[in-house]
């Protein structure tokens, strides 16, 4: 029990501050260039100047000076996004790693693995469109665990995913919390954990992440995303 208390303290005081710093830089060279400011509210509100001030014009002596034209601003709004990584130790693992050193090694392995997972997902989401959709899938008519996907770029072994039917907002029955066991990149298929199942055509996301990811660069260029930070794209082509 004392070991667990000690390791909880280590997570909060030693690992967490480092994580916060590294996750703001390491996932992508682009992310390292983004200015970070302290979060003060769940809703983030900002504004930016659009175009030029209108108060310019050439003239001549004795002619009227240009009419003033103030700088135009647009208001941008978004909500903050939360990210979590859970690690777990079984009672058996605690008993088998009875010494403090062995337990520390086990903890370090899990924490480093969790960080790599977080880093990969942040880097991926930075170029996504905010929906969290990793790829679309074909229908699986015969119950099984091997699913044909449209793209394997954002799929990795070990990732825990949710499976959705097209147009749905909740995972299909038995489709939540499936883990990717293997990825066949040549044939564009994945094998998932759990019972054999059938699926209609749809898509997959990281567990519990549908429409909860950060607004990545993909949102700018995706025509299916009609608003960006509260601004309607169609009426604001800038």
C-alpha positions as a Markdown table, in Angstrom:
| # | Residue | x | y | z |
|---|---|---|---|---|
| 1 | Unk | 0.0 | 0.0 | 0.0 |
| 2 | Unk | 2.9 | 2.4 | 0.8 |
| 3 | Unk | 4.4 | 1.7 | -2.6 |
| 4 | Unk | 1.1 | 2.7 | -4.3 |
| 5 | Unk | 1.0 | 6.0 | -2.3 |
| 6 | Unk | 4.6 | 6.7 | -3.2 |
| 7 | Unk | 4.0 | 6.0 | -6.9 |
| 8 | Unk | 0.9 | 8.2 | -6.9 |
| 9 | Unk | 3.0 | 11.0 | -5.6 |
| 10 | Unk | 5.6 | 10.3 | -8.2 |
| 11 | Unk | 3.1 | 10.5 | -11.0 |
| 12 | Unk | 1.7 | 13.9 | -9.8 |
| 13 | Unk | 5.1 | 15.5 | -9.0 |
| 14 | Unk | 7.6 | 13.9 | -11.4 |
| 15 | Unk | 5.8 | 12.7 | -14.5 |
| 16 | Unk | 2.9 | 15.1 | -14.9 |
| 17 | Unk | 4.8 | 18.3 | -15.2 |
| 18 | Unk | 7.2 | 16.8 | -17.7 |
| 19 | Unk | 4.3 | 15.4 | -19.7 |
| 20 | Unk | 2.6 | 18.8 | -19.9 |
| 21 | Unk | 5.7 | 20.4 | -21.3 |
| 22 | Unk | 6.6 | 17.6 | -23.7 |
| 23 | Unk | 3.0 | 17.2 | -25.1 |
| 24 | Unk | 3.1 | 20.8 | -26.1 |
| 25 | Unk | 6.2 | 20.3 | -28.3 |
| 26 | Unk | 6.9 | 16.7 | -29.2 |
| 27 | Unk | 3.9 | 15.4 | -31.1 |
| 28 | Unk | 4.6 | 17.6 | -34.1 |
| 29 | Unk | 7.0 | 20.3 | -35.3 |
| 30 | Unk | 3.9 | 22.4 | -36.0 |
| 31 | Unk | 2.6 | 22.1 | -32.5 |
| 32 | Unk | 5.9 | 23.4 | -31.1 |
| 33 | Unk | 5.3 | 26.6 | -33.1 |
| 34 | Unk | 1.8 | 27.2 | -31.7 |
| 35 | Unk | 1.7 | 29.8 | -28.9 |
| 36 | Unk | 0.4 | 28.3 | -25.6 |
| 37 | Unk | -1.4 | 30.4 | -23.0 |
| 38 | Unk | -2.9 | 29.4 | -19.6 |
| 39 | Unk | -6.4 | 28.1 | -19.8 |
| 40 | Unk | -8.8 | 30.2 | -17.8 |
| 41 | Unk | -12.2 | 28.9 | -18.9 |
| 42 | Unk | -13.8 | 25.9 | -20.6 |
| 43 | Unk | -14.9 | 28.2 | -23.4 |
| 44 | Unk | -12.1 | 29.9 | -25.3 |
| 45 | Unk | -12.9 | 33.2 | -27.0 |
| 46 | Unk | -10.6 | 35.2 | -29.2 |
| 47 | Unk | -10.7 | 37.7 | -32.0 |
| 48 | Unk | -8.6 | 38.5 | -35.1 |
| 49 | Unk | -8.4 | 41.3 | -37.6 |
| 50 | Unk | -9.8 | 40.5 | -41.0 |
| 51 | Unk | -8.3 | 42.2 | -44.0 |
| 52 | Unk | -7.1 | 45.8 | -44.1 |
| 53 | Unk | -8.3 | 49.0 | -42.5 |
| 54 | Unk | -10.4 | 50.9 | -45.1 |
| 55 | Unk | -9.1 | 54.4 | -44.4 |
| 56 | Unk | -6.6 | 54.6 | -47.2 |
| 57 | Unk | -6.7 | 56.3 | -50.6 |
| 58 | Unk | -4.5 | 58.4 | -52.9 |
| 59 | Unk | -5.5 | 62.0 | -53.3 |
| 60 | Unk | -4.6 | 65.4 | -54.6 |
| 61 | Unk | -4.2 | 68.9 | -53.1 |
| 62 | Unk | -7.5 | 70.4 | -52.3 |
| 63 | Unk | -9.4 | 67.1 | -52.6 |
| 64 | Unk | -11.1 | 65.3 | -49.8 |
| 65 | Unk | -9.1 | 62.9 | -47.7 |
| 66 | Unk | -10.0 | 59.2 | -47.6 |
| 67 | Unk | -12.9 | 58.2 | -45.5 |
| 68 | Unk | -12.0 | 56.4 | -42.3 |
| 69 | Unk | -12.5 | 52.7 | -42.2 |
| 70 | Unk | -11.9 | 50.8 | -39.0 |
| 71 | Unk | -10.3 | 47.4 | -38.8 |
| 72 | Unk | -12.8 | 44.6 | -39.1 |
| 73 | Unk | -12.6 | 41.9 | -36.4 |
| 74 | Unk | -14.2 | 38.4 | -36.2 |
| 75 | Unk | -14.9 | 36.6 | -33.0 |
| 76 | Unk | -13.8 | 33.0 | -32.7 |
| 77 | Unk | -15.1 | 30.6 | -30.1 |
| 78 | Unk | -14.3 | 27.0 | -29.1 |
| 79 | Unk | -14.4 | 24.8 | -26.1 |
| 80 | Unk | -11.3 | 23.3 | -24.5 |
| 81 | Unk | -10.7 | 19.6 | -25.1 |
| 82 | Unk | -9.7 | 17.1 | -22.5 |
| 83 | Unk | -7.3 | 14.2 | -23.0 |
| 84 | Unk | -6.8 | 11.2 | -20.7 |
| 85 | Unk | -4.5 | 8.3 | -20.5 |
| 86 | Unk | -5.2 | 5.6 | -18.0 |
| 87 | Unk | -2.7 | 3.1 | -16.7 |
| 88 | Unk | -3.6 | 0.1 | -14.6 |
| 89 | Unk | -1.8 | -2.4 | -12.3 |
| 90 | Unk | -3.4 | -5.7 | -11.4 |
| 91 | Unk | -3.2 | -7.0 | -7.8 |
| 92 | Unk | -1.1 | -9.9 | -9.2 |
| 93 | Unk | 1.4 | -7.5 | -10.8 |
| 94 | Unk | 1.7 | -5.7 | -7.5 |
| 95 | Unk | 2.5 | -8.9 | -5.7 |
| 96 | Unk | 4.9 | -10.2 | -8.3 |
| 97 | Unk | 6.8 | -7.0 | -8.3 |
| 98 | Unk | 7.1 | -7.0 | -4.6 |
| 99 | Unk | 10.3 | -4.9 | -4.3 |
| 100 | Unk | 10.2 | -1.2 | -4.6 |
| 101 | Unk | 12.7 | -1.2 | -7.5 |
| 102 | Unk | 10.7 | -3.8 | -9.5 |
| 103 | Unk | 7.5 | -1.9 | -9.0 |
| 104 | Unk | 9.1 | 1.3 | -10.0 |
| 105 | Unk | 10.3 | -0.3 | -13.3 |
| 106 | Unk | 6.8 | -1.6 | -14.0 |
| 107 | Unk | 5.4 | 1.9 | -13.3 |
| 108 | Unk | 8.0 | 3.5 | -15.5 |
| 109 | Unk | 7.2 | 1.1 | -18.4 |
| 110 | Unk | 3.5 | 1.8 | -18.2 |
| 111 | Unk | 3.9 | 5.6 | -17.9 |
| 112 | Unk | 6.3 | 5.7 | -20.9 |
| 113 | Unk | 4.0 | 3.6 | -22.9 |
| 114 | Unk | 1.1 | 5.9 | -22.0 |
| 115 | Unk | 3.1 | 8.9 | -23.0 |
| 116 | Unk | 4.0 | 7.5 | -26.4 |
| 117 | Unk | 0.3 | 6.7 | -27.0 |
| 118 | Unk | -0.7 | 10.3 | -26.0 |
| 119 | Unk | 2.0 | 11.8 | -28.2 |
| 120 | Unk | 1.0 | 9.8 | -31.2 |
| 121 | Unk | -2.7 | 10.6 | -30.8 |
| 122 | Unk | -2.1 | 14.3 | -30.3 |
| 123 | Unk | 0.1 | 14.4 | -33.4 |
| 124 | Unk | -2.6 | 12.6 | -35.4 |
| 125 | Unk | -5.4 | 14.8 | -34.1 |
| 126 | Unk | -3.5 | 17.9 | -35.0 |
| 127 | Unk | -4.0 | 17.1 | -38.7 |
| 128 | Unk | -7.5 | 15.7 | -38.3 |
| 129 | Unk | -10.8 | 17.5 | -38.6 |
| 130 | Unk | -12.0 | 17.3 | -35.0 |
| 131 | Unk | -14.5 | 14.4 | -35.5 |
| 132 | Unk | -12.0 | 11.8 | -34.5 |
| 133 | Unk | -12.9 | 9.5 | -37.4 |
| 134 | Unk | -9.8 | 7.3 | -38.1 |
| 135 | Unk | -11.1 | 5.7 | -41.3 |
| 136 | Unk | -14.3 | 4.3 | -42.8 |
| 137 | Unk | -15.0 | 0.6 | -42.8 |
| 138 | Unk | -16.8 | -1.8 | -45.2 |
| 139 | Unk | -19.7 | -3.9 | -44.1 |
| 140 | Unk | -18.9 | -7.3 | -42.5 |
| 141 | Unk | -21.7 | -9.6 | -43.4 |
| 142 | Unk | -20.2 | -12.8 | -41.9 |
| 143 | Unk | -19.5 | -12.7 | -38.2 |
| 144 | Unk | -15.8 | -12.3 | -37.6 |
| 145 | Unk | -13.0 | -10.1 | -36.2 |
| 146 | Unk | -11.3 | -8.9 | -39.4 |
| 147 | Unk | -12.6 | -5.7 | -40.8 |
| 148 | Unk | -11.8 | -4.1 | -44.2 |
| 149 | Unk | -10.9 | -0.4 | -43.9 |
| 150 | Unk | -10.5 | 2.4 | -46.4 |
| 151 | Unk | -7.2 | 3.7 | -44.9 |
| 152 | Unk | -4.6 | 2.4 | -42.4 |
| 153 | Unk | -2.7 | 5.6 | -41.9 |
| 154 | Unk | -4.2 | 6.3 | -38.5 |
| 155 | Unk | -4.5 | 2.8 | -37.3 |
| 156 | Unk | -2.0 | 1.1 | -35.0 |
| 157 | Unk | -1.8 | -2.2 | -33.1 |
| 158 | Unk | -2.9 | -1.8 | -29.5 |
| 159 | Unk | -5.2 | 1.1 | -30.1 |
| 160 | Unk | -8.7 | 0.8 | -28.5 |
| 161 | Unk | -11.4 | 1.9 | -30.8 |
| 162 | Unk | -15.2 | 2.3 | -31.1 |
| 163 | Unk | -17.1 | 1.1 | -34.2 |
| 164 | Unk | -20.0 | 3.1 | -35.6 |
| 165 | Unk | -22.5 | 2.6 | -38.4 |
| 166 | Unk | -22.7 | 5.4 | -40.9 |
| 167 | Unk | -24.7 | 8.3 | -39.6 |
| 168 | Unk | -24.9 | 7.1 | -36.0 |
| 169 | Unk | -23.6 | 8.9 | -33.0 |
| 170 | Unk | -23.2 | 5.9 | -30.6 |
| 171 | Unk | -21.1 | 2.8 | -31.2 |
| 172 | Unk | -22.8 | -0.3 | -32.6 |
| 173 | Unk | -23.8 | -3.0 | -30.1 |
| 174 | Unk | -20.6 | -4.8 | -29.2 |
| 175 | Unk | -18.5 | -2.3 | -31.1 |
| 176 | Unk | -17.3 | -0.1 | -28.2 |
| 177 | Unk | -13.9 | -0.7 | -26.7 |
| 178 | Unk | -12.5 | -3.1 | -29.3 |
| 179 | Unk | -8.7 | -3.3 | -29.4 |
| 180 | Unk | -6.8 | -3.5 | -32.6 |
| 181 | Unk | -4.8 | -6.7 | -32.5 |
| 182 | Unk | -3.1 | -6.5 | -35.9 |
| 183 | Unk | -3.1 | -4.2 | -39.0 |
| 184 | Unk | -2.6 | -5.6 | -42.5 |
| 185 | Unk | -1.6 | -2.5 | -44.4 |
| 186 | Unk | -1.1 | -4.3 | -47.7 |
| 187 | Unk | -4.7 | -5.6 | -47.8 |
| 188 | Unk | -6.2 | -2.8 | -45.7 |
| 189 | Unk | -7.7 | -4.9 | -43.0 |
| 190 | Unk | -7.6 | -4.9 | -39.2 |
| 191 | Unk | -8.2 | -7.6 | -36.7 |
| 192 | Unk | -9.9 | -6.6 | -33.4 |
| 193 | Unk | -10.3 | -8.2 | -30.0 |
| 194 | Unk | -13.6 | -9.6 | -28.7 |
| 195 | Unk | -16.3 | -11.8 | -30.0 |
| 196 | Unk | -17.0 | -12.4 | -33.7 |
| 197 | Unk | -19.5 | -9.7 | -34.9 |
| 198 | Unk | -21.2 | -8.4 | -38.0 |
| 199 | Unk | -21.1 | -4.7 | -39.0 |
| 200 | Unk | -22.8 | -2.4 | -41.5 |
| 201 | Unk | -20.6 | 0.0 | -43.3 |
| 202 | Unk | -19.4 | 2.8 | -41.0 |
| 203 | Unk | -16.4 | 4.3 | -39.4 |
| 204 | Unk | -14.1 | 3.9 | -36.4 |
| 205 | Unk | -12.7 | 6.3 | -33.8 |
| 206 | Unk | -10.5 | 6.2 | -30.8 |
| 207 | Unk | -12.5 | 5.0 | -27.8 |
| 208 | Unk | -14.9 | 7.7 | -26.4 |
| 209 | Unk | -13.5 | 10.3 | -28.8 |
| 210 | Unk | -16.1 | 10.9 | -31.5 |
| 211 | Unk | -16.6 | 14.6 | -32.0 |
| 212 | Unk | -14.4 | 15.3 | -29.0 |
| 213 | Unk | -11.0 | 15.8 | -30.5 |
| 214 | Unk | -9.0 | 19.0 | -31.0 |
| 215 | Unk | -9.8 | 21.0 | -34.1 |
| 216 | Unk | -7.0 | 20.0 | -36.4 |
| 217 | Unk | -5.8 | 21.5 | -39.7 |
| 218 | Unk | -8.0 | 19.0 | -41.6 |
| 219 | Unk | -11.1 | 21.0 | -40.4 |
| 220 | Unk | -10.0 | 23.9 | -42.6 |
| 221 | Unk | -10.0 | 21.9 | -45.8 |
| 222 | Unk | -12.8 | 19.5 | -45.1 |
| 223 | Unk | -15.9 | 20.6 | -46.9 |
| 224 | Unk | -18.1 | 18.5 | -44.6 |
| 225 | Unk | -17.0 | 20.8 | -41.7 |
| 226 | Unk | -19.3 | 23.8 | -42.2 |
| 227 | Unk | -18.1 | 25.9 | -39.3 |
| 228 | Unk | -14.7 | 26.6 | -37.8 |
| 229 | Unk | -14.5 | 28.2 | -34.3 |
| 230 | Unk | -18.1 | 29.4 | -34.7 |
| 231 | Unk | -17.5 | 31.0 | -38.1 |
| 232 | Unk | -19.6 | 29.7 | -41.0 |
| 233 | Unk | -17.2 | 28.9 | -43.9 |
| 234 | Unk | -19.7 | 29.5 | -46.7 |
| 235 | Unk | -20.3 | 33.2 | -45.7 |
| 236 | Unk | -16.7 | 33.9 | -44.7 |
| 237 | Unk | -14.5 | 32.6 | -47.5 |
| 238 | Unk | -11.4 | 34.3 | -46.0 |
